Amino acid sequence: MKDIRVDADELIGLRARAERLRLPPRSTARSALAGGHGSRFRGRGMDYRESRHYQPGDDIRNMDWRITARAGDAHVKVFDEERERPVVLLLDFGPSMFFASRGVFKSVQAARLAALIGWSAIARGDRIGALIFNGGHTELSPRGGRRGQMRLIRALAEAGDPRRLLHLVENDADGVGGRPHGGSGGGLGDALVRLRRVARPGSLVILLSDFYRMDADSSRHLTQLARHNDVLAVQILDALELAPPPPGRYGVSDGRRRGLFDAADRRERARWQSHFDAHHAAVTALTEGNGVPLVRCMTDADPAATLTELMRAQRRSASRRAGASQPESAA
């Protein structure tokens, strides 16, 4: 059952492995350091605490003009530096995620990745939050400590229950995949809009999906999200999405409709390959076009190894951005 259904006890047991996983620090390409992490967004990287009278040497950018106008003398805002960084996950538990030909369901792999990230985040004092979309949206605002992680695990176990998928199929009048986004909960673009409400600027945002619910708005909303956050992406894949099965006749279904795939027919195999190649190219274009590091995670892969690869990809991407932002030396 652990291969097809998210098991909370298993996710809890990943804690020891996760604490060895080093999540990336904030990029410092767009502003100075604030607190324990560097802020990537255009702002102070701090929380407002109070306003006080202006003193010589205070930063004029912190002027509190409303109180100044009301009191008649100059006041400035005082901020508390951030000591933690929100880590926010976008988790796709749509119908296409409840599938695998080997290893575990993509939904289970996504949950394992999420649990590893969550344990690692709270181990270093960060907060963990998520937006789960699966025929609807579950929003978890970032929260620290074991309580925040256990809240995430409970949500993963609920969303990763195949019985929930069956309920969605039974109540989806168009059929699973009948709309471009594959269900009634909206496409990836809609999820990214909602995610921008959960992910405070300066957050580390990690997308975990097979990206079959990309839509026309996905790139525009990802651009907005990546402008103010560090965004990483994991595309979760099964081996059949890279190459067709061996020659033979296979029954296929989307949960409501049934069909037959003749893998011995060269034309059918070519159409199969072309379909998935086009999808993978679209995912690459979406992420690369927005400067988002992307790695693939197979359903039979070690999720910890995938996340280690993702962190390396993030560091390479940050190094390239830093190099590109350096002014050319004078001749």
C-alpha positions in Angstrom: 0.0 0.0 0.0 2.9 2.4 0.6 3.6 2.3 -3.2 0.2 3.9 -4.0 -0.8 5.7 -0.9 1.0 8.4 1.2 1.9 6.9 4.6 2.3 9.4 7.4 4.5 7.1 9.5 6.9 6.8 6.6 7.1 10.5 6.2 7.8 11.0 9.9 10.6 8.4 9.6 12.4 10.5 6.9 13.5 13.0 9.6 17.0 11.6 10.1 17.8 11.6 6.4 16.3 15.1 5.9 18.5 16.8 8.5 21.5 16.0 6.4 19.9 17.8 3.4 21.2 21.4 3.1 18.6 23.7 1.6 20.1 26.7 -0.3 20.4 30.1 1.4 18.7 33.1 -0.1 20.2 34.6 -3.1 21.9 37.9 -2.4 21.8 39.2 -6.0 19.1 41.7 -5.4 19.7 43.2 -2.0 21.8 43.1 1.1 21.7 40.5 3.8 19.0 40.7 6.5 19.0 38.3 9.5 20.2 34.8 9.0 19.5 34.8 5.2 20.0 37.1 2.3 16.9 38.7 1.0 16.3 38.4 -2.7 13.3 40.7 -3.0 13.1 44.5 -3.4 12.6 45.5 0.3 14.1 45.7 3.7 13.9 42.0 4.5 12.5 43.0 7.9 9.3 43.1 9.9 7.8 46.4 11.0 7.9 46.8 14.8 7.2 50.5 15.7 7.8 54.1 14.7 9.9 56.6 16.7 11.3 60.1 16.4 13.8 60.7 13.7 17.4 60.9 14.8 20.4 62.2 12.8 21.8 59.4 10.7 18.5 57.5 10.3 17.8 56.1 6.8 15.4 58.5 5.1 13.9 55.5 3.3 12.4 54.5 6.6 10.5 57.7 7.1 7.0 57.1 8.4 5.2 59.9 6.5 1.8 59.2 7.9 2.9 59.7 11.5 5.2 62.5 10.6 2.2 64.4 9.0 0.0 63.7 12.0 2.5 64.5 14.7 4.1 67.4 13.1 7.7 66.2 13.6 9.8 63.5 11.8 9.3 59.9 12.6 11.0 56.8 11.2 9.9 53.1 11.1 11.8 50.6 13.2 12.1 47.0 11.9 13.0 43.6 13.4 15.4 41.6 11.2 14.1 38.3 9.8 15.8 35.4 11.6 14.1 32.7 9.5 13.1 32.1 6.0 9.8 30.6 4.8 10.0 27.5 2.6 6.8 27.0 0.6 5.9 24.0 -1.5 3.5 23.8 -4.4 2.3 20.2 -4.5 0.4 18.8 -7.4 -1.9 15.9 -6.4 -3.9 15.9 -9.6 -5.2 12.7 -11.3 -2.0 12.2 -13.4 0.1 12.0 -10.2 -1.7 8.8 -9.1 0.3 6.7 -11.5 3.5 4.7 -11.8 4.7 1.7 -13.8 7.5 1.1 -11.4 8.6 2.4 -8.0 5.9 4.4 -6.2 3.0 6.5 -7.4 4.1 10.0 -8.4 1.9 11.4 -5.6 3.8 9.3 -3.1 7.2 10.4 -4.5 6.0 14.1 -4.2 5.0 13.5 -0.6 8.4 12.0 0.2 10.2 14.9 -1.4 7.9 17.4 0.5 8.5 15.7 3.9 12.3 15.7 3.3 12.2 19.4 2.5 10.0 20.1 5.5 12.2 18.3 8.0 15.3 20.0 6.6 13.6 23.4 6.8 12.6 23.2 10.5 15.9 21.7 11.5 17.6 24.9 10.4 15.0 27.1 12.0 13.0 28.0 8.9 9.2 27.7 8.5 7.4 25.3 6.2 4.2 26.0 4.3 2.5 24.6 1.2 -0.2 24.9 -1.3 -1.7 21.5 -2.3 -3.9 21.4 -5.4 -6.1 18.4 -6.2 -9.6 19.3 -7.3 -9.3 22.2 -4.9 -6.6 24.0 -3.0 -5.3 23.5 0.5 -3.3 26.4 1.8 -0.8 26.0 4.7 0.7 29.3 5.7 4.4 28.8 6.8 4.8 27.6 10.3 7.9 26.6 12.2 8.9 23.7 14.4 7.6 20.1 14.6 4.0 21.4 14.7 4.4 23.0 11.3 5.9 19.8 9.9 3.3 17.5 11.3 0.5 19.8 9.9 2.2 19.3 6.5 2.4 15.6 6.8 -1.3 15.3 7.8 -2.2 17.3 4.7 0.0 15.1 2.5 -1.5 11.9 3.8 -5.0 13.3 3.1 -4.2 14.5 -0.4 -2.3 11.4 -1.3 -5.1 9.0 -0.5 -6.3 7.4 -3.8 -9.8 7.3 -2.5 -9.8 11.1 -2.8 -9.0 10.7 -6.5 -11.9 8.3 -7.0 -14.2 10.9 -5.4 -12.8 13.5 -7.8 -13.4 11.2 -10.8 -16.9 10.5 -9.8 -17.7 14.2 -9.5 -15.9 15.4 -12.6 -18.6 15.8 -15.2 -16.0 16.3 -18.0 -14.0 13.3 -17.0 -10.4 13.3 -15.7 -8.3 15.2 -18.2 -11.5 16.5 -20.0 -10.2 20.1 -19.6 -6.7 21.3 -20.3 -5.8 21.3 -16.7 -7.2 17.8 -16.0 -9.8 18.4 -13.4 -12.1 20.9 -11.6 -9.5 22.5 -9.4 -7.9 24.9 -11.9 -4.7 24.7 -13.8 -1.1 25.4 -12.7 -1.6 29.1 -13.4 -4.4 29.3 -10.9 -2.3 27.4 -8.3 0.6 29.9 -8.8 -1.7 32.8 -8.2 -2.9 31.3 -5.0 0.7 30.4 -4.1 1.7 34.1 -4.3 -0.7 34.6 -1.3 1.0 31.9 0.7 4.6 32.6 -0.2 5.9 35.8 1.3 8.5 37.7 -0.8 11.9 36.3 -0.1 10.7 32.7 0.4 12.2 29.6 -1.0 9.5 28.1 -3.2 9.7 24.5 -4.6 7.3 23.2 -7.2 6.6 19.4 -7.1 4.6 18.3 -10.1 4.5 16.4 -13.4 3.3 19.7 -14.9 0.4 18.2 -16.9 -1.8 21.0 -15.7 0.2 23.8 -17.3 -2.0 26.4 -18.9 -1.7 29.6 -20.8 -1.3 31.6 -17.7 1.4 29.5 -16.0 4.4 31.3 -17.4 3.1 34.8 -16.6 2.3 33.8 -13.0 5.6 32.0 -12.5 7.4 35.1 -13.7 5.7 37.1 -11.0 6.5 34.5 -8.4 10.2 34.1 -9.4 10.6 37.9 -9.3 10.4 38.0 -5.5 11.3 34.5 -4.4 13.9 31.8 -5.0 12.0 29.2 -7.0 13.1 25.6 -7.8 11.2 22.9 -9.6 11.0 19.1 -9.6 9.3 17.3 -12.5 8.1 13.9 -11.3 8.2 11.3 -14.0 7.5 7.6 -14.7 9.7 5.6 -17.1 6.7 5.3 -19.5 6.8 9.1 -20.0 10.4 8.9 -21.4 9.9 5.9 -23.8 6.9 3.7 -24.8 6.7 0.2 -23.4 8.0 -2.9 -25.2 6.0 -4.0 -28.3 2.7 -5.4 -27.3 -1.0 -4.5 -26.8 -1.8 -2.6 -23.6 -5.0 -1.5 -22.0 -5.0 2.2 -21.0 -7.4 4.3 -19.0 -7.8 7.8 -17.6 -10.0 6.7 -14.8 -13.2 6.9 -16.8 -12.5 6.0 -20.4 -10.7 2.9 -21.6 -8.6 2.3 -24.7 -6.0 0.1 -26.3 -2.4 1.0 -27.1 -0.6 -1.1 -29.7 3.0 -0.7 -28.9 4.0 -2.9 -31.8 2.8 -0.3 -34.3 5.7 2.1 -35.3 3.3 5.0 -35.9 1.7 4.6 -32.5 5.1 4.4 -30.8 6.2 7.5 -32.7 3.0 9.4 -31.6 3.6 8.3 -28.0 7.2 9.6 -28.1 6.2 12.8 -29.8 3.5 13.5 -27.2 5.8 13.2 -24.2 8.8 14.9 -25.9 6.6 17.9 -26.5 5.4 18.0 -22.9 9.0 17.7 -21.5 10.1 20.5 -23.9 7.2 22.7 -22.6 8.2 22.1 -19.0 11.8 23.0 -19.8 10.7 26.2 -21.6 8.5 27.2 -18.7 11.2 26.8 -16.1 14.3 28.0 -18.1 12.3 31.0 -19.4 11.9 32.1 -15.8 15.3 31.2 -14.5 14.0 28.4 -12.4 16.3 25.4 -11.9 14.6 22.1 -12.8 15.5 18.5 -12.1 13.6 15.3 -12.9 12.7 12.7 -10.3 11.7 9.2 -11.4 9.1 7.2 -9.5 11.8 4.6 -8.6 14.5 7.2 -7.7 15.9 8.0 -4.2 14.1 11.3 -3.4 17.0 12.5 -1.2 19.4 12.1 -4.1 17.0 14.1 -6.3 16.9 17.0 -3.8 20.7 17.0 -3.5 20.8 17.3 -7.3 18.3 20.1 -7.1 20.4 22.0 -4.6 23.4 21.7 -6.9 21.3 23.0 -9.8 20.3 26.0 -7.7 23.8 26.8 -6.8 24.9 26.7 -10.4 22.0 28.9 -11.4 22.9 31.4 -8.6 26.5 31.5 -9.7 25.5 32.2 -13.3 23.2 35.1 -12.2 26.0 36.5 -10.0 28.5 36.3 -12.8 26.1 38.0 -15.2 25.4 40.8 -12.8 29.1 41.7 -12.3 30.2 44.8 -14.3 32.7 44.2 -17.0 36.2 45.2 -16.0 37.7 48.3 -17.6 40.0 47.6 -20.5 
